[in-house]
Amino acid sequence: MDIGESLIGSYFKYVLGSKIVVYNCHLEGGGEIDVIALAPDGSRVYLCEVATHLRGLLYGDSNAATCTRIAHKIKRAAAFAAANFPGWEPVFMLWAPVVSRGLVRALVAIKENCPAQGITVELVLNRDYTACIRRLREAARQNIKTTDEPAFRLLQILEHLR
């Protein structure tokens, strides 16, 4: 598991209250979903792509290639959710801390076209990503119990240094 994936899984567990979080779910035909989390109320399944690229989100050599890849990931996540979570509302989430303005605009356009695919798309990018991690840091500040989440444990240690 990547440390970025651990951060996002920890967010679902310690901020949103998800009891079930799964990492690196391999899909038939290739590819994987980085983080899958079930909403505590049993209504939604979150299927997350976590791209912790500190120099900026980019798959391939262009924004267009990145958008093509993300659109493909959304389509596969929708099919996975339909096959494995009937009756649940599927939500594809793209988590990335650094995304250029041009790519954000292109991703928003993809998001707006996805309801026809039967999946909601949420973009947690740049400042929104930072705000979520700040909420996670606050949860770590208030929690001293040992955890099996490496990223959350590191935040606990850093938040409790004297």
C-alpha positions in Angstrom: 0.0 0.0 0.0 1.2 3.5 -0.9 1.4 6.0 1.9 -0.9 8.3 -0.1 -3.5 5.5 -0.2 -3.1 5.0 3.6 -3.8 8.7 4.1 -7.0 8.5 2.1 -8.1 5.2 3.7 -7.4 6.8 7.1 -9.6 9.7 6.1 -12.5 7.4 5.5 -11.9 5.5 8.7 -11.1 8.3 11.2 -12.9 11.3 9.7 -15.9 9.8 7.9 -16.4 6.7 10.2 -16.1 4.0 7.5 -15.7 0.5 9.1 -14.7 -1.2 5.9 -11.8 0.1 3.8 -10.0 -2.1 1.3 -6.8 -1.3 -0.6 -5.5 -2.2 -4.1 -8.5 -4.2 -5.3 -7.4 -5.8 -8.5 -9.9 -5.9 -11.3 -10.6 -8.6 -13.9 -8.9 -7.6 -17.1 -6.2 -5.5 -15.3 -6.0 -2.4 -13.3 -6.9 -1.8 -9.7 -9.0 0.5 -7.5 -6.6 2.1 -5.0 -9.1 2.5 -2.1 -12.6 1.2 -1.7 -14.6 2.4 1.4 -18.2 1.7 2.4 -20.2 4.6 3.8 -21.1 4.0 7.5 -24.8 4.3 6.7 -24.6 1.6 4.0 -25.8 3.8 1.2 -22.6 4.5 -0.8 -19.5 2.7 -2.0 -16.5 5.0 -2.6 -14.1 3.8 -5.3 -10.9 5.9 -5.2 -8.0 6.7 -7.4 -5.3 8.1 -5.3 -2.6 10.0 -7.3 0.0 11.4 -4.9 2.1 13.0 -7.6 3.9 15.9 -5.9 5.0 17.4 -9.2 1.5 17.4 -10.5 -1.0 14.8 -11.6 0.0 13.4 -15.0 -0.5 10.0 -16.6 1.4 9.7 -19.8 2.8 12.8 -21.5 -0.2 15.2 -21.6 -3.4 16.3 -19.9 -5.3 14.6 -22.7 -3.6 11.3 -21.9 -4.4 11.8 -18.2 -8.0 12.5 -18.9 -8.3 9.4 -21.1 -6.9 7.3 -18.4 -9.1 8.8 -15.7 -12.2 8.4 -17.8 -11.2 4.7 -18.3 -10.8 4.3 -14.6 -14.2 5.7 -13.9 -15.8 3.4 -16.4 -14.1 0.3 -14.9 -15.1 1.5 -11.4 -18.7 1.9 -12.4 -18.7 -1.6 -13.9 -17.1 -3.0 -10.7 -19.6 -1.3 -8.5 -22.6 -2.5 -10.6 -21.3 -6.1 -10.4 -20.3 -6.1 -6.7 -22.4 -3.5 -4.9 -25.9 -3.6 -6.4 -28.2 -1.3 -4.6 -25.3 0.9 -3.4 -24.7 4.4 -4.8 -21.3 4.2 -6.4 -19.0 7.3 -6.0 -15.7 7.5 -7.9 -13.3 9.8 -6.2 -10.1 11.2 -7.6 -7.7 12.2 -4.8 -4.7 14.3 -5.9 -2.8 17.0 -4.0 -1.2 18.8 -7.0 -3.2 19.3 -10.2 -2.7 22.1 -12.7 -5.6 24.5 -13.4 -5.9 23.3 -17.0 -6.1 19.7 -15.9 -8.7 20.6 -13.2 -10.9 22.2 -15.9 -10.6 19.1 -18.1 -11.4 16.8 -15.1 -14.5 18.8 -14.2 -15.7 18.3 -17.8 -15.3 14.6 -17.4 -17.1 14.7 -14.0 -20.0 16.5 -15.6 -20.4 13.8 -18.2 -20.4 10.8 -15.8 -23.9 10.7 -14.4 -24.9 8.9 -17.7 -22.5 6.1 -16.7 -24.4 5.5 -13.4 -21.7 6.8 -11.1 -21.1 10.0 -9.3 -17.6 11.5 -9.6 -16.0 13.6 -6.9 -12.8 15.4 -7.4 -10.7 16.0 -4.2 -7.9 18.1 -5.6 -5.5 20.7 -4.5 -7.1 22.8 -1.7 -9.9 20.3 -1.2 -7.3 17.5 -0.7 -5.4 19.7 1.8 -8.6 20.5 3.7 -9.4 16.7 4.0 -5.8 16.0 5.3 -6.1 18.8 7.8 -9.3 17.2 9.1 -7.4 13.9 9.3 -4.6 15.6 11.2 -7.1 17.0 13.7 -8.5 13.4 14.1 -4.9 12.2 14.8 -4.4 15.0 17.3 -7.5 13.7 19.2 -6.7 10.0 19.0 -3.9 8.2 20.7 -5.0 4.6 20.2 -2.6 2.4 18.2 -3.7 1.8 14.6 -2.8 -0.4 11.7 -2.9 2.6 9.3 0.7 3.7 8.7 -0.1 7.2 7.6 -2.5 7.8 10.4 0.0 6.5 13.0 2.6 8.9 11.6 0.2 11.8 11.9 -0.6 10.8 15.5 3.1 10.8 16.3 3.7 14.2 14.6 0.6 15.8 16.2 1.7 14.6 19.7 5.4 15.7 19.6 6.3 18.0 22.5 
